[in-house]
Amino acid sequence: MITRRKLLFVLMMVPFSSLYARPAFANKSSTSIDAPTNVPKGSEVTIRITVSHKGNSFLHYTNWLRVIVNQKEIARWDFSSGQRPEAEVFTREVKLNALENMEVTAEANCNLHGSAGPTTIKISVKD
């Protein structure tokens, strides 16, 4: 027999369980990089990072994105539960002068599931 107390407990838990249902379809934050592979020396290069992450709620979101060029962090975006990325797929751009060959690495992180790992491309700078 279900007591009134058990019924009340079950009814109170239903809203909380729905908060955790969405991350079941979630994944790790992943990145892709769009940039030219060959550029003239001294030119301005636009590097576009696209982040994909299924699930974007106050409990579950991409909490950071960073861009590293030749082992030096050149850009970082930190997010919080109150200031999440604008969508499950979003982009950020970085512009820099091409003075030498570049190895560009981007990585994003989900606050619950972590990162799918870094993405790296190489940009050749020609005289």
JOQUI-V95372 format. One record per helix or strand. SS is the DSSP state (H for helix, E for strand). FROM is the first residue (numbers start at 0). LEN is the number of residues. If there is no record, write none. Layout:
ss = [SS SS]
from = [FROM FROM]
len = [LEN LEN]
This chain:
ss = [H E E E E E E E E E E E]
from = [3 28 37 43 56 59 61 71 88 101 113 118]
len = [22 6 3 9 1 1 8 7 9 9 2 8]
